[in-house]
Amino acid sequence: MQKINIPLDFEKTLKFWVIVTASITPLIYFPINGTLDSYFPKYIFLLVVFALIAITGALCWKEVYYSIEFDTENKLLLL
């Protein structure tokens, strides 16, 4: 069996995670201590999605780095 290397496209992956986050986050409710807690499970889900996006960005660092223009506006936004 031959292994196929498909390059990871950061833009498509980021769009996928944004759609997943926007569609699933409002639906997350878990009963905690007899009450429907809405804040904590959504917070954990968003942290997991953010970690996955950060890992994807680290794997595609060259593609992400060259797509960012380091002009004065972006430098100020980064600060």
C-alpha positions, 0 to 999 in steps of 0.5 A: 500500500502506497502512502499518499501525501496530500498537502494541507491547505490552511485556508480550506481547513480554517474555513472548515473549522469556522463553519464547524464552530459556528454551527455546533457551538450554539447547540452545546448544552450539558446538565451540570449539577442539575442545571443546564450549563451553557457557558462552560461546555461551550468554553471547552469546545472553543478551546479545543477548536482553537487548539486544532486551528493553532496546530494546523497553523503550525503545520502550515507555517510557511503557507500562513507566513507568506500570506500575511503582509507585515505592513504598519496596519497589521503590526498595530493590530498584532500589538 
